[in-house]
Amino acid sequence: MKKYLNGKEVEMTSQEILEHQELQALAQEDNKIIEQQKKETLDNQVSGNQKLLDLGLTQAEATALTGYKPPEDEE
């Protein structure tokens, strides 16, 4: 594996390669956590929206309260 050092391409040491791989693994774990959090947020928005609709609110009223607007169905 190579890197640039002072404008020159040089080989990375085995220690540098190991550190790079560890950082990549951490970044991938962080990305998985972020994606899971995004999914949980969307699931909560959908669930909360449905609960408001079940209470008798219109979609416009639920959207006005929460800011969540369900995606338009493509048919």
Residue, then its C-alpha position, 0 to 999 in steps of 0.5 A: m500500500k502506498k501513500y504520499l509523503n512530501g509530494k512523493e509516493v512511498e510505501m506504507t509501513s506494516q504498522e501504518i497499514l494496520e492502523h489504516q485497516e483499523l480505522q477503516a473498520l471503525a468507520q464501517e461500524d460507525n456507518k452501520i450505526i448511522e444507517q440503523q439510527k436513520k432507519e429507526t428515526l424513519d420507523n418512528q416517524v411512520s409509526g407516530n404518523q399512523k397513530l395520529l391518523d388513528l386518532g382521527l387527524t387528517q394527514a395534513e393535520a398530522t404533517a402540520l404537527t410533526g413535519y413528517k410527510p409520507p412519501e407519495d405512492e407511485e402507481 
